[in-house]
Amino acid sequence: MRQASITRATKETQIRLAVDLDGTGKASVATGVGFFDHMLDLLARHSRIDMQIEATGDLHIDFHHTVEDVGIALGQAVRQALGDMRGITRYASLHLPMDETLTRVALDISGRPFLVFRTEFAVAKIGEFDTELVREFFQAFAINAGLTLHVETLYGANAHHIAESCFKGLARALRMAVAIDPAAAGEIPSTKGSLGG
């Protein structure tokens, strides 16, 4: 059972979160940040990872702490659910089109966290959501999940489409990378004999 639950409580946020890597993409998301909820719903549905996320935070200040802390907790949950990573496909890459936008995502469930994020937004906000928080989420998630993650938007104009292509691209890459490889089930996909350490 590749499942995990995380509770994170700070002076800035309170988060309860659960994931099932072998789910069907069911999502129950409530962070108080509408656009972010939309992106997390996309992440769950396209990764086929069941996610339950409840977060309350200091939204009267801004959305930064809530978005970053959800990224931290979600990354920790995914890493915990992966266990020793036996049998996973590990690598994935794809191009994700969203209307006029095209984003490339490549990841390695390596245990060596690193983010390359080459995506720019022409506007500072999508509604009330600060576009710079897209990168903050990806950074927090990648570091805590132990991913080497590369995200690059090759072209695009609409900020909503750009953000959505990044989240959907991550989702689809996760879906492939966490999948059990039938040809290598039971094996650790590393010449070192271990991942994530």
Buried (B, 14 or more C-beta within 10 A) or exposed (E): EBBBEBEBEEEEBBBBBBBBBBBEBEBEBEBEBEBBBBBBBBBBBBBBBBBBBBBEBBBEEBBBBBBBBBBBBBBBBBBBBBEEBBBBBBBBBBBBBBEEBBBBBBBBBBBEBEBEBEBEBEEEEBEEBBBEBBBBBBBBBBBBBBBBBBBBBEEBEBBBBBBBBBBBBBBBBBBBBBBBEEEBEEEBBBEEEEBBE
